[in-house]
Amino acid sequence: MRLIVGLGNPGEEYALTPHNLGFLAVDGLAERAGIRVTRPEAKSYVGRGKIAGEDVVLAKPQTMMNLSGLAVRMLLEKYESSAADLILLIDEVDLPWGMIRVRDRGANSPHNGFQSVAGELGTDDFIRIRLGVGPEKIWGDRKDYVLTKMGRAEREIASQMVAEAGEAVELILTAGVEKAMSRFNRRVPPAEENA
């Protein structure tokens, strides 16, 4: 069983912040596939269904971001899956807005949710889709930045990234992670490609 997990913080106050882009990506996948992610299980909201012909579990951990690993480990145990079956969707402040990076292992991330998942699983050998939310400059604390509501322009870019993350997941499921990395791992931000 493939487990597709988007990371975020529960609660309305975090709903439209950059740090919740993983939740938004799972919501986008759920809408595309007609899956309801509402059933409480393993400290998460989950939904089961098919994406690209494969049985999947979509999940949004309801722990705080820094404790996401506990929920992910519990979900993998419940569905008798391994880290190799996991696709993790996370925001990434070290990537510019609109940039997506797909990785299958290694390249440790400073992202607290990622660190929690890797720590609980004892490995970072799982697929992750990193969704860029980094501004040109951060004035002040990164934590304050990622927990501030997105403006209209950021929400439009986030919507596009959510759609692309859905396409990346489908490509991973149908053609493999290498194909997804080849297609989605850009060298320049999307805005510069069109310049």
C-alpha positions, -999 to 999 in steps of 0.1 A, spaced: 0 0 0 14 34 -10 11 60 18 10 96 6 14 121 34 13 158 34 27 176 64 12 207 81 -1 219 114 -37 212 124 -59 242 132 -76 270 113 -49 295 122 -24 275 101 -46 267 72 -33 291 46 3 294 57 33 282 36 41 256 63 8 238 54 15 234 17 18 196 23 -18 195 36 -29 216 6 -12 191 -18 -30 162 -2 -63 180 -5 -56 186 -42 -48 149 -47 -79 139 -28 -100 162 -50 -85 149 -82 -90 112 -71 -124 116 -54 -110 105 -20 -123 119 13 -95 125 38 -116 126 69 -113 94 88 -93 97 121 -66 70 123 -31 69 138 -31 106 149 -40 116 113 -69 122 90 -68 95 62 -86 85 31 -82 54 10 -87 51 -28 -69 47 -61 -46 71 -78 -32 62 -112 -47 27 -107 -28 21 -75 -43 16 -40 -32 45 -18 -37 60 16 -38 98 17 -30 112 51 -26 145 70 -10 140 104 -29 159 132 1 162 154 20 195 152 46 196 124 76 188 146 59 155 158 47 143 124 71 113 124 51 96 151 19 97 130 38 86 98 54 56 117 20 46 131 4 48 96 31 27 80 27 1 108 -11 1 104 -10 -5 67 20 -29 69 40 -7 46 77 3 47 95 36 43 99 27 6 61 29 2 60 65 15 57 97 -5 61 128 17 48 162 6 65 191 24 71 229 21 107 239 16 118 274 25 152 267 9 136 266 -25 121 296 -42 83 300 -46 70 277 -73 100 254 -75 94 216 -69 120 191 -61 114 153 -61 140 131 -43 141 95 -34 167 95 -6 195 114 10 201 151 9 189 156 45 166 186 50 166 210 79 127 209 77 115 200 112 87 177 99 111 159 76 135 155 105 107 141 127 97 115 100 133 105 92 140 102 130 110 80 137 115 58 107 153 55 112 159 63 76 155 90 50 152 65 21 117 76 11 103 97 -16 97 133 -8 82 161 -29 95 195 -17 74 225 -25 93 258 -26 80 286 -4 113 306 0 111 344 -4 139 364 -19 149 375 16 135 365 50 133 395 74 132 380 108 127 344 119 120 316 94 94 302 118 74 335 117 76 335 79 63 300 73 35 305 98 23 338 83 -8 336 61 -1 336 23 -10 367 3 -30 364 -30 0 361 -52 15 334 -30 -18 315 -30 -19 315 -68 16 300 -70 6 275 -42 -24 264 -63 -1 258 -93 23 239 -71 -5 218 -56 -15 208 -92 21 200 -101 26 179 -69 -5 159 -79 10 153 -114 44 143 -98 27 118 -75 8 103 -104 40 101 -125 59 84 -95 31 58 -93 29 51 -130 65 56 -143 88 57 -112 106 84 -92 134 89 -117 109 100 -144 93 124 -119 127 138 -109 136 143 -146 104 162 -153 99 183 -122 134 190 -108 140 224 -124 173 243 -123 157 277 -123 125 290 -107 94 289 -129 92 327 -133 127 328 -148 119 300 -173 93 322 -189 114 353 -189 
